[in-house]
Amino acid sequence: IADDEPLARSILKQYISDLPKLELRGECNNAIQALEFLQENTVDLLFLDINMPQLKGTDLLKILKDPPKVIFTTAHPEYALEGYELDVVDYLLKPIQFERFVKAVHKAMHLPIQNKEWQPELKNRQENGFIYFRADRKMVKVMLEDILYVESMKDYIKVNTKDGVIITKQSITSLEAMLPEEHFIRTHRSFIVSLNKIKAYTTEIIEIDRHEIPIGKLYRNGVLKVIQ
């Protein structure tokens, strides 16, 4: 994180801690510190403010010889065009909402990359990929191919698998960012389904096993496009 606003850094740190795929490697309160840090350390993703003292974030990005993926975080929409000309992943306007943050991270994780350490097991993730969920005071391993659908219950999610149900404290939005989009899709604000497990569907519901999963109005066009 490179941002001169303590509150902005604090919010980003909280968001990062909520996503298991992210690990915070450092934070800087200006672009000069960020430059020095990046000269000594390798990172895969940089959350970069633009309007900082001494050196702007856009100028820092022009200086870096081999920059990491960058997501701009700024209160100034007028820099958007310049940001995209610098080939950044995304442009987040403050105050940043968590759902928008997750969408930007999800985009970054699925872009073609050179650093093999950053790749989130995209190859064969459905065949042999897995996720650990905290349940009953232990970490439970769940294979991706065994997940039927996921249901949100406020601060908890219910992961329905072919072998049973796992309930864990996690947001459905953070889990959505962890699942490979080629195999899972959000059908409703409270539901994610496995595309491979769909038995039948209408414009309003999806049938998986003996369960009917609703398709929300805001998700309908995207869901039907993918299924069809």
Secondary structure, 3 states (H helix, E strand, C coil): CECCCHHHHHHHHHHHHCCCCCCCCCCECCHHHHHHHHHHCCCCEEEECCCCCCCCHHHHHHHCCCCCEEEEEECCHHHHHHHHHCCCCEEEECCCCHHHHHHHHHHHHHCCCCCHHHCCCCCCHHHHCEEEEEECCEEEEEEHHHEEEEEEECCEEEEEECCEEEEEECCHHHHHHHCCCCCEEEEECCEEEEHHHEEEECCCEEEECCEEEECCCCCHHHHHHHHC
